[in-house]
Amino acid sequence: MSMVYLSIGSNIDREASVRKCLAMLTDVFGALQCSKVYESASVGFEGPAFWNLVVAFNCEMTLEMLRSRLSEIEDTCGRERNAHDMSRTMDIDLLLYGDVVAESVPREEIERYAFVLRPLAELAPEVRHPVTGVSMGAMWAGFDVSHELLTLVHIELGRD
């Protein structure tokens, strides 16, 4: 069994989309650990602000099975796949799959964006990046936040 960390983001019907995604993830994977929710500007395109959070759970699926299931959940949440740089109801990114290093895992956005690293470090400060060996808490402590504004969203999502 592997501990999985996912980044979840939405900038269309944000509250309903995030709640639906969390319900579906819970149905498939059981209890989730959830970070706080943060609002951030769209990156790479003009669009409404995103809500972002990180969730964690134990998973027995293979990496390929997990990726397929996450894609199905995005689709069920109304994800349009016409282009990458557009608003979306749901964006689920696999950040970490245990200590596995594979294509797109660990996700490079961990080191690039505050909207990924902050909630990940909040949820798992002692977890180490499988490539660099640096803990998420240490990565966040050294992160330059001057160019990326995050705003805490005051919403209760049934976190553990």
C-alpha positions in Angstrom: 0.0 0.0 0.0 1.3 3.5 -0.9 0.5 6.9 0.6 -0.8 9.1 -2.2 -0.9 12.9 -2.3 -3.1 14.7 -4.8 -3.4 18.3 -5.7 -7.1 19.3 -6.3 -8.0 22.5 -8.1 -11.1 24.1 -9.5 -12.0 27.5 -10.9 -15.6 26.7 -12.2 -18.3 26.3 -9.6 -15.5 25.8 -7.1 -17.3 24.8 -4.0 -19.6 22.3 -5.6 -16.8 20.9 -7.8 -14.4 20.4 -4.9 -17.1 18.8 -2.7 -18.1 16.4 -5.5 -14.5 15.4 -6.1 -13.9 14.8 -2.4 -17.0 12.7 -2.1 -16.0 10.6 -5.1 -12.4 10.2 -3.8 -13.8 9.1 -0.4 -16.1 6.6 -2.1 -13.2 5.0 -4.0 -10.3 5.3 -1.5 -11.9 5.7 1.9 -10.9 8.3 4.5 -9.0 11.3 3.2 -6.7 13.7 4.9 -7.3 17.2 3.6 -5.3 20.4 3.8 -6.9 23.8 4.1 -8.3 25.3 0.9 -6.4 28.2 -0.8 -7.4 30.6 -3.5 -4.9 31.5 -6.1 -4.8 33.2 -9.5 -5.0 31.1 -12.7 -1.5 30.2 -14.0 -0.8 30.1 -17.7 -4.1 31.5 -18.8 -6.7 34.2 -18.1 -9.5 32.9 -15.9 -11.2 33.0 -12.6 -9.2 32.2 -9.4 -8.7 28.6 -8.4 -9.5 26.9 -5.2 -6.6 24.4 -4.4 -6.0 21.8 -1.7 -4.1 18.6 -1.2 -5.5 15.3 -0.1 -3.8 12.2 1.1 -4.9 8.6 1.4 -3.5 5.0 1.4 -3.9 3.3 -2.0 -3.6 -0.3 -3.1 -4.0 0.4 -6.8 -1.1 0.3 -9.2 0.1 3.7 -10.4 -1.5 3.1 -13.8 -4.8 2.1 -12.2 -4.7 5.1 -10.0 -4.1 7.5 -12.8 -6.9 6.0 -14.8 -9.3 6.3 -11.9 -8.4 9.9 -11.2 -9.0 10.8 -14.8 -12.5 9.2 -14.6 -13.2 11.2 -11.5 -12.2 14.4 -13.3 -14.4 13.5 -16.2 -17.4 12.8 -13.8 -16.8 16.2 -12.3 -17.2 17.8 -15.7 -13.6 18.2 -16.7 -13.2 19.4 -20.4 -10.1 18.1 -22.1 -10.0 20.3 -25.1 -7.0 22.3 -24.0 -4.7 22.4 -21.0 -4.7 26.2 -20.6 -8.3 26.8 -19.8 -10.7 27.0 -16.8 -11.8 23.7 -15.4 -14.3 22.3 -13.0 -11.7 19.8 -11.7 -8.0 19.3 -12.0 -6.5 16.4 -10.1 -2.7 16.1 -10.1 -0.9 13.1 -8.6 1.9 14.7 -6.6 3.4 11.7 -4.8 2.8 8.0 -4.9 4.8 6.7 -1.9 8.5 7.2 -2.7 8.0 6.2 -6.4 9.9 8.1 -9.1 8.2 7.6 -12.5 6.8 9.7 -15.3 5.3 12.9 -13.8 5.8 11.5 -10.3 6.8 13.3 -8.1 5.0 16.1 -9.8 7.4 19.0 -10.7 4.8 21.6 -9.6 5.6 20.7 -6.0 8.8 22.7 -6.3 7.3 25.4 -8.6 4.0 26.6 -7.2 2.9 27.8 -3.7 -0.7 26.6 -4.4 0.7 23.0 -4.5 3.6 23.2 -2.0 1.8 25.1 0.8 -1.1 22.7 1.3 1.2 19.7 0.8 3.7 21.0 3.4 0.7 21.7 5.8 -0.6 18.1 5.4 2.8 16.3 5.3 5.6 18.5 6.6 7.9 15.5 7.4 7.4 13.7 4.1 10.5 13.9 1.9 10.6 14.6 -1.8 11.6 11.2 -3.3 14.3 12.9 -5.6 15.8 15.7 -3.5 15.3 14.1 -0.1 14.2 17.5 1.3 11.1 17.5 3.6 8.0 19.3 2.4 8.1 21.5 5.5 11.7 22.6 4.7 10.8 23.2 1.1 8.0 25.4 2.1 10.1 27.3 4.6 12.6 28.1 1.9 10.0 28.9 -0.8 9.8 32.4 -2.4 6.2 33.5 -2.0 6.7 37.0 -3.1 5.3 36.4 -6.6 2.3 34.2 -5.8 -0.6 35.3 -3.6 -2.5 32.6 -1.7 -5.6 33.4 0.2 -7.1 31.0 2.8 -10.6 30.0 2.0 -12.7 29.7 5.1 -14.7 26.6 4.3 -15.1 23.3 6.2 -14.8 20.3 4.0 -14.9 17.6 6.6 -11.2 17.3 7.1 -9.7 14.6 9.3 
